[in-house]
């Protein structure tokens, strides 16, 4: 399979060279035009052209809704089956009976899993830029559970209010009885669901490259064009970034399932290239997605989870706070808010009602809240800019096709 794909690439490269030497002598002008159009699209952002950006965003949204409606209509049989299943589940949800206890349990688990899967998708799907949901949501959740587990000497937090709020259980437990494995098991579901979401978010580059290879079309996608250029200039690559991308591409192409698994199991900013490579060389879907799912939802998530748990274990946190206090001049002033924050969290863990918890604003929590708001707003702005630029690309392609037909 990989050899056939390589032969096809070599034939394509030879054909492109022949065309370049023959009829398409203006390829340099075409590349200059594409570069100029790309620069024009990148200038369509809210802080430079707000009215044009919002107009293009609305038009692109309408076009996408129309395309999705057409796709749903073509698969109306599947849609009808899904609607019937949804109607049956709705009836089951509202009909009283002994099954309601099981229904409520499944409802809680479903929305909890869907929440983390959605955050994982947002982290890797792109849409201009990914939202760093591990740093904003999953990492703090694991850190909170870790700190609470060492303070309570247990992970059997009462449900409810867990997971919305963590309080210590009523039963007393021996000091130091909490284990690392108990904390890992407590946050395994949400961590694996988040990892599964990141695996789902890696599918668009795979499907885009696969569809382009099967149809023979050249999609106007910058990452895919970069991948094509990398294949053409593979032998002359000199810089570190190009060699790293080629190493990922060769690993995925030659090793297959285990190469994809290795790339997915470690923090890898070049994994989008692995998805494009798998789609371009027509790697079977379940080979790509299976390896990606195992790597991201099982192996990588346990590595990240273990790192966060160890970092926020009780003795390491106390040592970090002590080191902050040892900084000359500004150490005590920096140490105080950390100590106040940790003390407030300990008090909150041992209170059973919100009214008994002392209310106070800590600048650490205030900064984190504002950081979350800023990053979410930037993510929304990047989606608006990306969709507006997609519509500008449609206009440029339409203009180019009209010029060719004249």
C-alpha positions as CSV (number, residue, x, y, z in Angstrom):
1,X,0.0,0.0,0.0
2,X,2.8,2.5,0.9
3,X,4.8,1.4,-2.1
4,X,1.8,2.0,-4.5
5,X,1.3,5.4,-2.8
6,X,5.0,6.3,-3.3
7,X,4.8,5.3,-7.0
8,X,1.7,7.5,-7.5
9,X,3.5,10.4,-5.9
10,X,6.6,9.9,-8.1
11,X,4.4,9.8,-11.2
12,X,2.6,13.0,-10.0
13,X,5.9,14.7,-9.5
14,X,7.2,13.7,-12.9
15,X,3.9,14.9,-14.5
16,X,4.1,18.2,-12.7
17,X,7.7,18.7,-13.9
18,X,6.7,17.9,-17.5
19,X,3.8,20.3,-17.3
20,X,6.2,22.9,-15.9
21,X,8.6,22.4,-18.8
22,X,5.8,22.4,-21.3
23,X,2.5,24.3,-21.4
24,X,2.5,25.7,-17.8
25,X,5.4,28.1,-18.1
26,X,3.6,30.6,-15.9
27,X,3.7,28.4,-12.7
28,X,5.8,31.0,-10.9
29,X,3.1,33.7,-11.6
30,X,0.4,31.3,-10.3
31,X,2.3,30.7,-7.1
32,X,2.8,34.4,-6.7
33,X,-0.9,34.9,-7.1
34,X,-1.7,32.2,-4.6
35,X,0.7,33.8,-2.1
36,X,-0.8,37.2,-2.7
37,X,-4.4,35.9,-2.2
38,X,-3.3,34.1,1.0
39,X,-1.9,37.3,2.4
40,X,-5.2,39.1,1.5
41,X,-7.2,36.4,3.3
42,X,-5.0,36.7,6.4
43,X,-5.8,40.4,6.6
44,X,-9.5,39.6,7.0
45,X,-9.7,39.7,10.8
46,X,-11.9,41.5,13.2
47,X,-9.3,44.0,14.4
48,X,-8.5,45.1,10.9
49,X,-11.7,44.7,8.9
50,X,-14.5,44.2,11.4
51,X,-17.5,44.8,9.1
52,X,-16.1,42.7,6.2
53,X,-15.1,39.9,8.6
54,X,-18.6,39.7,10.2
55,X,-20.3,39.8,6.8
56,X,-18.1,37.0,5.4
57,X,-18.6,35.0,8.7
58,X,-22.4,35.2,8.4
59,X,-22.3,34.2,4.7
60,X,-19.9,31.3,5.3
61,X,-22.2,30.1,8.2
62,X,-25.2,30.2,5.9
63,X,-23.3,28.2,3.2
64,X,-22.2,25.6,5.8
65,X,-25.8,25.3,7.1
66,X,-27.0,24.7,3.6
67,X,-24.3,22.1,2.8
68,X,-25.1,20.3,6.1
69,X,-28.8,20.3,5.4
70,X,-28.2,18.8,1.9
71,X,-26.0,16.1,3.4
72,X,-28.6,15.3,6.1
73,X,-31.3,15.1,3.4
74,X,-29.2,12.6,1.4
75,X,-28.9,10.5,4.5
76,X,-32.6,11.0,5.5
77,X,-33.0,7.2,6.2
78,X,-30.3,7.3,8.9
79,X,-31.7,10.6,10.2
80,X,-35.2,9.2,10.5
81,X,-33.8,6.2,12.5
82,X,-32.0,8.5,14.8
83,X,-35.1,10.6,15.3
84,X,-37.2,7.5,16.1
85,X,-34.5,6.4,18.6
86,X,-34.5,9.8,20.2
87,X,-38.3,9.8,20.5
88,X,-38.2,6.4,22.2
89,X,-35.5,7.5,24.6
90,X,-37.5,10.7,25.3
91,X,-40.6,8.6,26.1
92,X,-38.6,6.3,28.3
93,X,-37.2,9.4,30.1
94,X,-40.6,10.9,31.0
95,X,-42.5,7.7,31.7
96,X,-42.6,7.0,35.5
97,X,-41.4,3.6,36.7
98,X,-38.8,1.6,38.4
99,X,-36.4,2.3,35.5
100,X,-36.1,6.0,36.4
101,X,-33.2,5.4,38.8
102,X,-31.2,3.8,36.0
103,X,-32.3,6.5,33.6
104,X,-31.1,9.3,35.9
105,X,-27.7,7.5,36.4
106,X,-27.2,7.1,32.7
107,X,-28.2,10.7,32.0
108,X,-25.6,12.0,34.5
109,X,-22.9,9.8,33.0
110,X,-23.8,10.6,29.5
111,X,-23.7,14.4,30.0
112,X,-20.5,14.1,32.0
113,X,-18.8,12.1,29.3
114,X,-20.2,14.3,26.5
115,X,-18.8,17.4,28.3
116,X,-15.2,16.1,28.4
117,X,-15.4,14.6,24.8
118,X,-16.6,18.0,23.6
119,X,-13.7,19.8,25.4
120,X,-11.3,17.3,23.8
121,X,-12.6,17.9,20.3
122,X,-12.3,21.7,20.9
123,X,-8.7,21.2,21.9
124,X,-7.6,19.5,18.6
125,X,-10.2,20.1,15.9
126,X,-8.6,23.4,14.8
127,X,-11.2,26.0,13.7
128,X,-8.4,28.6,13.4
129,X,-6.7,27.5,16.6
130,X,-7.4,24.9,19.3
131,X,-8.7,25.8,22.7
132,X,-6.3,24.5,25.3
133,X,-8.9,22.7,27.4
134,X,-6.4,20.5,29.2
135,X,-4.8,23.6,30.8
136,X,-8.1,25.3,31.4
137,X,-10.4,22.5,32.5
138,X,-9.0,18.9,32.7
139,X,-5.7,19.8,34.4
140,X,-7.3,22.0,37.1
141,X,-9.9,19.3,37.7
142,X,-7.2,16.6,38.2
143,X,-5.3,19.0,40.4
144,X,-8.4,19.7,42.6
145,X,-9.1,16.0,43.0
146,X,-5.4,15.4,43.9
147,X,-5.3,18.1,46.5
148,X,-8.7,17.0,48.0
149,X,-7.6,13.4,48.1
150,X,-4.5,14.2,50.2
151,X,-6.5,16.5,52.5
152,X,-9.4,14.0,53.0
153,X,-7.2,10.9,52.8
154,X,-10.0,9.5,50.6
155,X,-11.4,9.8,47.1
156,X,-14.9,8.8,48.1
157,X,-16.3,12.3,47.8
158,X,-20.1,12.5,48.4
159,X,-22.2,12.5,45.2
160,X,-23.8,15.0,44.9
161,X,-22.1,17.6,45.1
162,X,-19.2,15.9,43.4
163,X,-18.1,16.5,40.7
164,X,-19.5,20.1,40.8
165,X,-18.0,20.6,44.2
166,X,-15.6,18.5,46.3
167,X,-16.1,18.0,50.0
168,X,-14.6,15.4,52.3
169,X,-16.6,12.3,53.3
170,X,-18.0,11.9,56.8
171,X,-16.0,8.8,57.7
172,X,-12.6,9.3,59.2
173,X,-9.7,7.6,57.4
174,X,-6.1,7.0,58.5
175,X,-3.4,9.6,57.6
176,X,-1.4,8.7,54.5
177,X,-3.9,6.0,53.4
178,X,-4.5,7.6,50.0
179,X,-2.6,6.0,47.0
180,X,-1.5,7.3,43.7
181,X,-3.5,4.6,41.9
182,X,-6.7,5.6,43.7
183,X,-6.4,9.2,42.4
184,X,-5.6,7.9,38.9
185,X,-8.7,5.7,39.0
186,X,-10.9,8.6,40.3
187,X,-10.2,10.8,37.3
188,X,-9.8,8.1,34.7
189,X,-13.2,8.4,33.1
190,X,-13.0,12.2,32.4
191,X,-9.4,11.9,31.3
192,X,-10.1,9.1,28.8
193,X,-13.2,10.9,27.5
194,X,-11.1,14.0,26.9
195,X,-8.4,12.0,25.2
196,X,-11.1,10.3,23.0
197,X,-12.3,13.8,22.0
198,X,-8.8,14.8,20.9
199,X,-8.7,11.7,18.8
200,X,-12.0,12.6,17.1
201,X,-10.7,16.1,16.5
202,X,-7.8,14.7,14.5
203,X,-10.1,13.2,11.9
204,X,-10.7,16.3,9.6
205,X,-7.1,16.4,8.3
206,X,-7.3,12.6,7.6
207,X,-10.6,12.8,5.7
208,X,-9.5,15.9,3.8
209,X,-6.3,14.3,2.5
210,X,-8.0,11.0,1.8
211,X,-10.8,12.7,-0.2
212,X,-8.2,14.7,-2.2
213,X,-6.2,11.6,-3.0
214,X,-9.2,9.6,-4.2
215,X,-10.7,12.4,-6.2
216,X,-7.4,13.6,-7.6
217,X,-8.3,17.2,-6.7
218,X,-5.9,19.6,-5.1
219,X,-7.6,21.2,-2.1
220,X,-6.7,24.7,-1.3
221,X,-5.5,23.8,2.2
222,X,-2.3,25.3,3.4
223,X,-1.3,22.2,5.5
224,X,-2.0,19.9,2.6
225,X,-0.1,22.1,0.2
226,X,2.8,22.1,2.6
227,X,2.7,18.3,2.8
228,X,2.8,18.1,-1.1
229,X,5.8,20.5,-1.2
230,X,7.5,18.5,1.5
231,X,7.1,15.3,-0.6
232,X,8.6,17.0,-3.7
233,X,11.6,18.4,-1.8
234,X,12.2,15.5,0.6
235,X,15.7,14.9,-0.5
236,X,16.8,18.5,-0.1
237,X,15.3,19.3,3.3
238,X,17.9,20.9,5.5
239,X,16.2,22.8,8.4
240,X,15.2,21.0,11.6
241,X,11.4,21.6,11.2
242,X,11.4,20.0,7.7
243,X,13.4,17.0,8.9
244,X,11.1,16.6,11.9
245,X,8.0,16.6,9.6
246,X,9.7,14.1,7.3
247,X,10.6,11.9,10.2
248,X,6.9,11.8,11.3
249,X,5.8,11.2,7.7
250,X,8.3,8.3,7.3
251,X,7.4,6.8,10.6
252,X,3.7,6.7,9.9
253,X,4.1,5.6,6.3
254,X,6.6,2.7,6.9
255,X,5.6,1.5,10.4
256,X,1.8,1.8,10.0
257,X,-0.3,1.2,13.1
258,X,2.5,1.3,15.6
259,X,4.0,4.4,14.0
260,X,0.7,6.2,14.4
261,X,0.4,4.9,17.9
262,X,3.9,6.2,18.8
263,X,3.1,9.7,17.3
264,X,-0.3,9.8,19.2
265,X,1.1,8.6,22.5
266,X,3.4,11.6,23.1
267,X,2.8,15.3,23.1
268,X,3.3,16.0,19.4
269,X,2.4,19.3,17.7
270,X,3.1,17.7,14.3
271,X,0.3,15.0,14.7
272,X,-1.9,16.8,12.1
273,X,0.8,15.9,9.6
274,X,0.3,12.3,10.6
275,X,-3.4,12.5,9.9
276,X,-2.7,14.1,6.5
277,X,-0.1,11.4,5.7
278,X,-2.5,8.6,6.6
279,X,-5.2,10.1,4.5
280,X,-2.9,10.7,1.6
281,X,-1.5,7.2,1.6
282,X,-5.0,5.7,2.0
283,X,-4.3,4.1,5.4
284,X,-7.6,2.3,6.5
285,X,-9.8,4.4,8.7
286,X,-9.8,2.0,11.6
287,X,-6.0,1.6,11.5
288,X,-5.6,5.4,11.8
289,X,-8.4,6.0,14.3
290,X,-7.8,2.9,16.4
291,X,-4.1,3.8,16.9
292,X,-4.9,7.4,17.5
293,X,-7.7,6.6,20.0
294,X,-5.4,4.2,22.0
295,X,-2.5,6.5,21.9
296,X,-4.4,9.7,23.0
297,X,-7.1,8.3,25.2
298,X,-5.1,5.6,27.0
299,X,-1.3,6.0,26.8
300,X,-0.9,9.8,26.5
301,X,-3.7,10.6,28.9
302,X,-2.2,8.4,31.7
303,X,1.2,10.1,31.2
304,X,-0.3,13.6,31.4
305,X,-2.5,12.6,34.3
306,X,0.4,11.1,36.2
307,X,2.4,14.2,35.7
308,X,-0.4,16.5,37.1
309,X,-1.1,14.2,40.1
310,X,2.6,14.0,41.1
311,X,3.0,17.8,40.6
312,X,0.0,18.6,42.9
313,X,0.7,15.9,45.5
314,X,0.7,17.4,49.0
315,X,4.4,17.3,49.9
316,X,5.5,18.7,46.5
317,X,3.0,21.6,46.7
318,X,4.2,22.4,50.2
319,X,7.8,22.4,49.0
320,X,6.9,24.7,46.0
321,X,5.2,27.2,48.4
322,X,8.3,27.1,50.7
323,X,10.6,27.7,47.7
324,X,8.5,30.7,46.7
325,X,8.9,32.1,50.2
326,X,12.7,31.8,49.9
327,X,12.9,34.2,46.9
328,X,14.8,37.3,48.2
329,X,12.7,40.5,48.8
330,X,9.5,39.5,47.0
331,X,9.3,35.9,48.3
332,X,7.0,36.5,51.4
333,X,4.6,38.7,49.5
334,X,4.3,36.1,46.7
335,X,4.0,33.2,49.2
336,X,1.1,34.7,51.1
337,X,-1.6,34.5,48.4
338,X,-0.6,30.9,47.7
339,X,-0.9,30.0,51.4
340,X,-4.3,31.8,51.6
341,X,-5.6,30.0,48.5
342,X,-4.6,26.5,49.8
343,X,-6.0,27.3,53.3
344,X,-9.3,28.4,51.7
345,X,-9.5,25.2,49.7
346,X,-8.8,23.1,52.8
347,X,-11.6,24.9,54.7
348,X,-14.0,24.5,51.8
349,X,-13.3,20.7,51.7
350,X,-14.5,20.3,55.3
351,X,-17.7,22.3,55.0
352,X,-21.0,20.7,54.1
353,X,-22.8,23.8,53.0
354,X,-21.9,26.9,50.9
355,X,-23.2,29.2,53.6
356,X,-20.6,28.0,56.1
357,X,-17.7,28.6,53.8
358,X,-16.0,32.0,54.3
359,X,-16.2,34.1,51.1
360,X,-13.1,35.9,49.9
361,X,-11.5,36.9,46.7
362,X,-8.0,35.6,46.0
363,X,-6.0,37.1,43.2
364,X,-4.8,33.7,42.0
365,X,-8.3,32.5,41.4
366,X,-9.2,35.9,39.9
367,X,-6.3,35.8,37.5
368,X,-7.2,32.2,36.4
369,X,-10.8,33.1,35.9
370,X,-9.8,36.1,33.7
371,X,-7.3,33.9,31.8
372,X,-10.1,31.4,31.0
373,X,-12.4,34.2,29.8
374,X,-9.6,35.6,27.6
375,X,-8.7,32.3,26.0
376,X,-12.3,31.4,25.3
377,X,-12.9,34.8,23.7
378,X,-9.8,34.4,21.6
379,X,-10.9,31.0,20.5
380,X,-14.3,32.4,19.4
381,X,-12.6,35.3,17.6
382,X,-10.3,32.8,15.8
383,X,-13.4,30.8,14.7
384,X,-15.0,34.0,13.3
385,X,-11.8,35.0,11.5
386,X,-11.2,31.5,10.1
387,X,-14.7,31.2,8.7
388,X,-14.5,34.7,7.2
389,X,-11.3,33.8,5.5
390,X,-12.9,30.5,4.2
391,X,-15.6,32.6,2.5
392,X,-12.9,34.9,1.0
393,X,-11.2,31.8,-0.3
394,X,-14.5,30.8,-2.0
395,X,-14.7,34.2,-3.7
396,X,-11.1,33.9,-4.9
397,X,-11.7,30.4,-6.3
398,X,-14.8,31.6,-8.0
399,X,-13.0,34.5,-9.6
400,X,-10.2,32.2,-10.7
401,X,-12.6,29.7,-12.3
402,X,-14.4,32.5,-14.1
403,X,-11.1,33.7,-15.5
404,X,-10.2,30.2,-16.8
405,X,-13.6,29.9,-18.6
406,X,-13.1,33.2,-20.5
